[in-house]
Amino acid sequence: MEKVLDRKIKLIWDFRGPSAAKTAEHYQKHLQEFVVLEELKLDITGFQHYSDMHSIAFLVVAEFEMPEIRDILKPNRGEIYLED
């Protein structure tokens, strides 16, 4: 069982409307650039399409990095990341 501070947190940005899919894919590229620039511990980003009108972009960070990154990037929400 992993320690609490070793958990991974998935920061999520929601995009809604007819351009949600393209916007989420584009935003994910900026998240990848942020990972490299800030030399983050993890390199997990992505996007998911839930419907024609709702998509997300996400960034997975180490829990100890989360407060600073959350304050800089201002995601809509977050959740504990569980790998498949």
N, CA, C and O atoms as CSV, one atom per row, in Angstrom:
chain,resi,resn,atom,element,x,y,z
A,1,MET,N,N,0.840,-1.183,0.000
A,1,MET,CA,C,0.000,0.000,0.000
A,1,MET,C,C,0.885,1.246,0.000
A,1,MET,O,O,1.840,1.335,0.772
A,2,GLU,N,N,0.565,2.201,-0.864
A,2,GLU,CA,C,1.405,3.386,-0.968
A,2,GLU,C,C,1.129,4.360,0.165
A,2,GLU,O,O,0.020,4.438,0.694
A,3,LYS,N,N,2.172,5.101,0.521
A,3,LYS,CA,C,2.025,6.113,1.560
A,3,LYS,C,C,1.164,7.250,1.026
A,3,LYS,O,O,1.071,7.462,-0.183
A,4,VAL,N,N,0.543,7.971,1.938
A,4,VAL,CA,C,-0.357,9.058,1.533
A,4,VAL,C,C,0.355,10.062,0.638
A,4,VAL,O,O,-0.202,10.465,-0.382
A,5,LEU,N,N,1.580,10.482,0.992
A,5,LEU,CA,C,2.273,11.500,0.200
A,5,LEU,C,C,2.828,10.962,-1.112
A,5,LEU,O,O,3.323,11.733,-1.935
A,6,ASP,N,N,2.753,9.650,-1.316
A,6,ASP,CA,C,3.190,9.065,-2.583
A,6,ASP,C,C,2.042,8.956,-3.583
A,6,ASP,O,O,2.228,8.494,-4.708
A,7,ARG,N,N,0.858,9.386,-3.162
A,7,ARG,CA,C,-0.287,9.276,-4.065
A,7,ARG,C,C,-0.113,10.199,-5.263
A,7,ARG,O,O,0.624,11.184,-5.222
A,8,LYS,N,N,-0.813,9.846,-6.320
A,8,LYS,CA,C,-0.819,10.659,-7.536
A,8,LYS,C,C,-2.175,11.351,-7.626
A,8,LYS,O,O,-3.215,10.745,-7.367
A,9,ILE,N,N,-2.148,12.625,-7.994
A,9,ILE,CA,C,-3.365,13.412,-8.087
A,9,ILE,C,C,-3.595,13.808,-9.545
A,9,ILE,O,O,-2.691,14.314,-10.209
A,10,LYS,N,N,-4.796,13.577,-10.027
A,10,LYS,CA,C,-5.175,13.928,-11.393
A,10,LYS,C,C,-5.877,15.273,-11.359
A,10,LYS,O,O,-6.995,15.383,-10.856
A,11,LEU,N,N,-5.219,16.302,-11.897
A,11,LEU,CA,C,-5.804,17.633,-12.005
A,11,LEU,C,C,-6.559,17.705,-13.326
A,11,LEU,O,O,-6.035,17.297,-14.363
A,12,ILE,N,N,-7.775,18.214,-13.298
A,12,ILE,CA,C,-8.676,18.119,-14.446
A,12,ILE,C,C,-9.202,19.491,-14.847
A,12,ILE,O,O,-9.623,20.283,-14.004
A,13,TRP,N,N,-9.170,19.753,-16.142
A,13,TRP,CA,C,-9.766,20.957,-16.725
A,13,TRP,C,C,-10.914,20.509,-17.615
A,13,TRP,O,O,-10.722,19.706,-18.529
A,14,ASP,N,N,-12.110,21.028,-17.348
A,14,ASP,CA,C,-13.301,20.691,-18.133
A,14,ASP,C,C,-13.490,21.714,-19.243
A,14,ASP,O,O,-13.329,22.916,-19.032
A,15,PHE,N,N,-13.830,21.225,-20.417
A,15,PHE,CA,C,-14.150,22.090,-21.554
A,15,PHE,C,C,-15.507,21.665,-22.085
A,15,PHE,O,O,-15.764,20.479,-22.288
A,16,ARG,N,N,-16.368,22.643,-22.307
A,16,ARG,CA,C,-17.733,22.351,-22.748
A,16,ARG,C,C,-18.066,23.181,-23.985
A,16,ARG,O,O,-17.524,24.266,-24.193
A,17,GLY,N,N,-18.950,22.655,-24.777
A,17,GLY,CA,C,-19.377,23.348,-25.978
A,17,GLY,C,C,-18.905,22.636,-27.227
A,17,GLY,O,O,-18.216,21.620,-27.139
A,18,PRO,N,N,-19.268,23.157,-28.395
A,18,PRO,CA,C,-18.951,22.477,-29.655
A,18,PRO,C,C,-17.458,22.361,-29.941
A,18,PRO,O,O,-17.053,21.488,-30.710
A,19,SER,N,N,-16.630,23.211,-29.347
A,19,SER,CA,C,-15.181,23.138,-29.595
A,19,SER,C,C,-14.438,22.470,-28.444
A,19,SER,O,O,-13.212,22.558,-28.369
A,20,ALA,N,N,-15.162,21.803,-27.545
A,20,ALA,CA,C,-14.556,21.207,-26.351
A,20,ALA,C,C,-13.441,20.214,-26.697
A,20,ALA,O,O,-12.386,20.229,-26.063
A,21,ALA,N,N,-13.660,19.362,-27.682
A,21,ALA,CA,C,-12.675,18.336,-28.014
A,21,ALA,C,C,-11.356,18.953,-28.480
A,21,ALA,O,O,-10.287,18.598,-27.984
A,22,LYS,N,N,-11.437,19.861,-29.417
A,22,LYS,CA,C,-10.214,20.492,-29.931
A,22,LYS,C,C,-9.517,21.313,-28.845
A,22,LYS,O,O,-8.288,21.339,-28.779
A,23,THR,N,N,-10.288,21.974,-28.005
A,23,THR,CA,C,-9.707,22.780,-26.941
A,23,THR,C,C,-8.978,21.898,-25.928
A,23,THR,O,O,-7.876,22.237,-25.498
A,24,ALA,N,N,-9.577,20.779,-25.546
A,24,ALA,CA,C,-8.940,19.859,-24.596
A,24,ALA,C,C,-7.648,19.290,-25.172
A,24,ALA,O,O,-6.645,19.199,-24.464
A,25,GLU,N,N,-7.659,18.907,-26.443
A,25,GLU,CA,C,-6.447,18.372,-27.075
A,25,GLU,C,C,-5.358,19.433,-27.124
A,25,GLU,O,O,-4.188,19.132,-26.886
A,26,HIS,N,N,-5.725,20.653,-27.426
A,26,HIS,CA,C,-4.750,21.746,-27.478
A,26,HIS,C,C,-4.203,22.046,-26.079
A,26,HIS,O,O,-2.999,22.245,-25.916
A,27,TYR,N,N,-5.059,22.077,-25.093
A,27,TYR,CA,C,-4.630,22.381,-23.727
A,27,TYR,C,C,-3.665,21.318,-23.210
A,27,TYR,O,O,-2.731,21.625,-22.469
A,28,GLN,N,N,-3.897,20.072,-23.604
A,28,GLN,CA,C,-3.013,18.983,-23.180
A,28,GLN,C,C,-1.583,19.226,-23.662
A,28,GLN,O,O,-0.631,18.876,-22.963
A,29,LYS,N,N,-1.420,19.814,-24.831
A,29,LYS,CA,C,-0.072,20.131,-25.335
A,29,LYS,C,C,0.613,21.138,-24.416
A,29,LYS,O,O,1.811,21.028,-24.156
A,30,HIS,N,N,-0.144,22.118,-23.923
A,30,HIS,CA,C,0.426,23.091,-22.987
A,30,HIS,C,C,0.788,22.428,-21.660
A,30,HIS,O,O,1.779,22.795,-21.029
A,31,LEU,N,N,-0.011,21.459,-21.241
A,31,LEU,CA,C,0.315,20.741,-20.011
A,31,LEU,C,C,1.604,19.945,-20.178
A,31,LEU,O,O,2.409,19.879,-19.249
A,32,GLN,N,N,1.813,19.340,-21.347
A,32,GLN,CA,C,3.066,18.624,-21.612
A,32,GLN,C,C,4.256,19.575,-21.529
A,32,GLN,O,O,5.290,19.235,-20.954
A,33,GLU,N,N,4.109,20.762,-22.103
A,33,GLU,CA,C,5.180,21.756,-22.048
A,33,GLU,C,C,5.465,22.162,-20.602
A,33,GLU,O,O,6.622,22.343,-20.225
A,34,PHE,N,N,4.416,22.304,-19.794
A,34,PHE,CA,C,4.574,22.675,-18.395
A,34,PHE,C,C,5.362,21.611,-17.632
A,34,PHE,O,O,6.216,21.942,-16.809
A,35,VAL,N,N,5.082,20.340,-17.900
A,35,VAL,CA,C,5.800,19.236,-17.246
A,35,VAL,C,C,7.295,19.364,-17.497
A,35,VAL,O,O,8.096,19.216,-16.574
A,36,VAL,N,N,7.674,19.637,-18.740
A,36,VAL,CA,C,9.092,19.750,-19.106
A,36,VAL,C,C,9.709,20.992,-18.466
A,36,VAL,O,O,10.782,20.911,-17.868
A,37,LEU,N,N,9.049,22.128,-18.584
A,37,LEU,CA,C,9.591,23.382,-18.049
A,37,LEU,C,C,9.786,23.341,-16.537
A,37,LEU,O,O,10.784,23.842,-16.018
A,38,GLU,N,N,8.837,22.748,-15.843
A,38,GLU,CA,C,8.876,22.725,-14.376
A,38,GLU,C,C,9.578,21.483,-13.827
A,38,GLU,O,O,9.736,21.343,-12.614
A,39,GLU,N,N,9.997,20.582,-14.716
A,39,GLU,CA,C,10.701,19.349,-14.329
A,39,GLU,C,C,9.915,18.580,-13.262
A,39,GLU,O,O,10.446,18.228,-12.208
A,40,LEU,N,N,8.649,18.332,-13.563
A,40,LEU,CA,C,7.791,17.624,-12.620
A,40,LEU,C,C,8.213,16.171,-12.491
A,40,LEU,O,O,8.827,15.603,-13.394
A,41,LYS,N,N,7.877,15.586,-11.362
A,41,LYS,CA,C,8.251,14.194,-11.074
A,41,LYS,C,C,7.595,13.224,-12.053
A,41,LYS,O,O,8.219,12.252,-12.480
A,42,LEU,N,N,6.343,13.487,-12.405
A,42,LEU,CA,C,5.598,12.590,-13.300
A,42,LEU,C,C,5.395,13.239,-14.659
A,42,LEU,O,O,5.408,14.463,-14.786
A,43,ASP,N,N,5.209,12.411,-15.660
A,43,ASP,CA,C,4.987,12.891,-17.023
A,43,ASP,C,C,3.730,12.234,-17.582
A,43,ASP,O,O,3.775,11.520,-18.583
A,44,ILE,N,N,2.602,12.492,-16.911
A,44,ILE,CA,C,1.340,11.888,-17.333
A,44,ILE,C,C,0.358,13.015,-17.641
A,44,ILE,O,O,-0.068,13.737,-16.740
A,45,THR,N,N,0.005,13.162,-18.902
A,45,THR,CA,C,-1.008,14.120,-19.326
A,45,THR,C,C,-1.928,13.414,-20.304
A,45,THR,O,O,-1.615,12.327,-20.788
A,46,GLY,N,N,-3.053,14.027,-20.589
A,46,GLY,CA,C,-3.947,13.427,-21.570
A,46,GLY,C,C,-5.212,14.224,-21.732
A,46,GLY,O,O,-5.379,15.298,-21.155
A,47,PHE,N,N,-6.102,13.672,-22.533
A,47,PHE,CA,C,-7.416,14.264,-22.730
A,47,PHE,C,C,-8.404,13.139,-22.939
A,47,PHE,O,O,-8.040,12.045,-23.372
A,48,GLN,N,N,-9.663,13.419,-22.628
A,48,GLN,CA,C,-10.731,12.445,-22.821
A,48,GLN,C,C,-11.961,13.187,-23.333
A,48,GLN,O,O,-12.241,14.315,-22.929
A,49,HIS,N,N,-12.681,12.530,-24.226
A,49,HIS,CA,C,-13.909,13.096,-24.770
A,49,HIS,C,C,-15.086,12.298,-24.211
A,49,HIS,O,O,-15.176,11.085,-24.402
A,50,TYR,N,N,-15.975,12.993,-23.525
A,50,TYR,CA,C,-17.136,12.335,-22.930
A,50,TYR,C,C,-18.370,12.435,-23.813
A,50,TYR,O,O,-19.220,11.545,-23.818
A,51,SER,N,N,-18.456,13.532,-24.559
A,51,SER,CA,C,-19.578,13.709,-25.478
A,51,SER,C,C,-19.173,14.780,-26.489
A,51,SER,O,O,-18.061,15.304,-26.431
A,52,ASP,N,N,-20.073,15.102,-27.411
A,52,ASP,CA,C,-19.788,16.155,-28.386
A,52,ASP,C,C,-19.613,17.512,-27.714
A,52,ASP,O,O,-19.049,18.437,-28.299
A,53,MET,N,N,-20.099,17.623,-26.488
A,53,MET,CA,C,-20.104,18.921,-25.804
A,53,MET,C,C,-19.274,18.946,-24.517
A,53,MET,O,O,-19.284,19.953,-23.809
A,54,HIS,N,N,-18.556,17.864,-24.196
A,54,HIS,CA,C,-17.771,17.840,-22.955
A,54,HIS,C,C,-16.513,17.003,-23.138
A,54,HIS,O,O,-16.574,15.817,-23.464
A,55,SER,N,N,-15.369,17.651,-22.920
A,55,SER,CA,C,-14.071,16.976,-22.948
A,55,SER,C,C,-13.240,17.508,-21.798
A,55,SER,O,O,-13.525,18.571,-21.247
A,56,ILE,N,N,-12.210,16.756,-21.443
A,56,ILE,CA,C,-11.305,17.211,-20.389
A,56,ILE,C,C,-9.861,17.087,-20.864
A,56,ILE,O,O,-9.542,16.298,-21.753
A,57,ALA,N,N,-9.012,17.878,-20.254
A,57,ALA,CA,C,-7.566,17.701,-20.324
A,57,ALA,C,C,-7.131,17.431,-18.891
A,57,ALA,O,O,-7.745,17.940,-17.953
A,58,PHE,N,N,-6.074,16.632,-18.708
A,58,PHE,CA,C,-5.637,16.342,-17.345
A,58,PHE,C,C,-4.121,16.248,-17.237
A,58,PHE,O,O,-3.408,16.007,-18.211
A,59,LEU,N,N,-3.669,16.449,-16.014
A,59,LEU,CA,C,-2.260,16.365,-15.652
A,59,LEU,C,C,-2.199,15.610,-14.339
A,59,LEU,O,O,-2.890,15.962,-13.383
A,60,VAL,N,N,-1.363,14.559,-14.287
A,60,VAL,CA,C,-1.191,13.797,-13.058
A,60,VAL,C,C,0.102,14.254,-12.400
A,60,VAL,O,O,1.160,14.297,-13.028
A,61,VAL,N,N,-0.007,14.597,-11.113
A,61,VAL,CA,C,1.154,15.104,-10.371
A,61,VAL,C,C,1.322,14.314,-9.083
A,61,VAL,O,O,0.381,13.693,-8.591
A,62,ALA,N,N,2.542,14.348,-8.544
A,62,ALA,CA,C,2.791,13.777,-7.233
A,62,ALA,C,C,2.067,14.635,-6.203
A,62,ALA,O,O,1.989,15.854,-6.355
A,63,GLU,N,N,1.544,14.015,-5.170
A,63,GLU,CA,C,0.737,14.753,-4.198
A,63,GLU,C,C,1.493,15.923,-3.580
A,63,GLU,O,O,0.896,16.969,-3.323
A,64,PHE,N,N,2.793,15.771,-3.337
A,64,PHE,CA,C,3.541,16.868,-2.718
A,64,PHE,C,C,3.669,18.073,-3.655
A,64,PHE,O,O,3.883,19.193,-3.190
A,65,GLU,N,N,3.541,17.856,-4.966
A,65,GLU,CA,C,3.614,18.951,-5.931
A,65,GLU,C,C,2.250,19.631,-6.154
A,65,GLU,O,O,2.181,20.745,-6.673
A,66,MET,N,N,1.184,18.952,-5.760
A,66,MET,CA,C,-0.159,19.395,-6.113
A,66,MET,C,C,-0.512,20.808,-5.671
A,66,MET,O,O,-1.007,21.575,-6.498
A,67,PRO,N,N,-0.287,21.204,-4.409
A,67,PRO,CA,C,-0.739,22.543,-4.008
A,67,PRO,C,C,-0.143,23.669,-4.862
A,67,PRO,O,O,-0.856,24.589,-5.262
A,68,GLU,N,N,1.140,23.596,-5.133
A,68,GLU,CA,C,1.785,24.650,-5.930
A,68,GLU,C,C,1.266,24.654,-7.369
A,68,GLU,O,O,0.966,25.712,-7.921
A,69,ILE,N,N,1.163,23.476,-7.969
A,69,ILE,CA,C,0.706,23.379,-9.353
A,69,ILE,C,C,-0.761,23.796,-9.458
A,69,ILE,O,O,-1.147,24.476,-10.408
A,70,ARG,N,N,-1.569,23.394,-8.494
A,70,ARG,CA,C,-2.987,23.790,-8.471
A,70,ARG,C,C,-3.116,25.313,-8.449
A,70,ARG,O,O,-3.933,25.888,-9.169
A,71,ASP,N,N,-2.301,25.957,-7.616
A,71,ASP,CA,C,-2.380,27.416,-7.505
A,71,ASP,C,C,-1.910,28.120,-8.779
A,71,ASP,O,O,-2.406,29.196,-9.110
A,72,ILE,N,N,-0.968,27.525,-9.485
A,72,ILE,CA,C,-0.452,28.119,-10.727
A,72,ILE,C,C,-1.431,27.904,-11.885
A,72,ILE,O,O,-1.767,28.850,-12.598
A,73,LEU,N,N,-1.886,26.669,-12.069
A,73,LEU,CA,C,-2.664,26.314,-13.260
A,73,LEU,C,C,-4.182,26.366,-13.064
A,73,LEU,O,O,-4.921,26.388,-14.047
A,74,LYS,N,N,-4.648,26.384,-11.849
A,74,LYS,CA,C,-6.069,26.530,-11.536
A,74,LYS,C,C,-6.989,25.531,-12.274
A,74,LYS,O,O,-7.832,25.937,-13.073
A,75,PRO,N,N,-6.821,24.240,-12.002
A,75,PRO,CA,C,-7.723,23.254,-12.611
A,75,PRO,C,C,-9.138,23.408,-12.062
A,75,PRO,O,O,-9.347,24.029,-11.020
A,76,ASN,N,N,-10.107,22.835,-12.778
A,76,ASN,CA,C,-11.490,22.869,-12.323
A,76,ASN,C,C,-11.733,21.926,-11.150
A,76,ASN,O,O,-12.565,22.191,-10.282
A,77,ARG,N,N,-10.991,20.820,-11.141
A,77,ARG,CA,C,-11.187,19.819,-10.093
A,77,ARG,C,C,-10.011,18.859,-10.074
A,77,ARG,O,O,-9.117,18.944,-10.915
A,78,GLY,N,N,-10.014,17.955,-9.122
A,78,GLY,CA,C,-8.966,16.955,-9.023
A,78,GLY,C,C,-9.502,15.690,-8.361
A,78,GLY,O,O,-10.559,15.687,-7.729
A,79,GLU,N,N,-8.743,14.628,-8.529
A,79,GLU,CA,C,-9.118,13.355,-7.914
A,79,GLU,C,C,-7.865,12.527,-7.741
A,79,GLU,O,O,-6.849,12.786,-8.386
A,80,ILE,N,N,-7.929,11.535,-6.875
A,80,ILE,CA,C,-6.797,10.632,-6.715
A,80,ILE,C,C,-6.693,9.798,-7.988
A,80,ILE,O,O,-7.689,9.265,-8.479
A,81,TYR,N,N,-5.470,9.692,-8.515
A,81,TYR,CA,C,-5.239,8.965,-9.769
A,81,TYR,C,C,-4.934,7.509,-9.445
A,81,TYR,O,O,-3.995,7.219,-8.704
A,82,LEU,N,N,-5.714,6.606,-9.993
A,82,LEU,CA,C,-5.483,5.188,-9.838
A,82,LEU,C,C,-5.126,4.609,-11.195
A,82,LEU,O,O,-5.891,4.715,-12.154
A,83,GLU,N,N,-3.958,3.997,-11.261
A,83,GLU,CA,C,-3.526,3.423,-12.536
A,83,GLU,C,C,-4.308,2.146,-12.809
A,83,GLU,O,O,-4.681,1.422,-11.885
A,84,ASP,N,N,-4.547,1.884,-14.066
A,84,ASP,CA,C,-5.320,0.691,-14.449
A,84,ASP,C,C,-4.507,-0.563,-14.255
A,84,ASP,O,O,-4.993,-1.661,-14.524
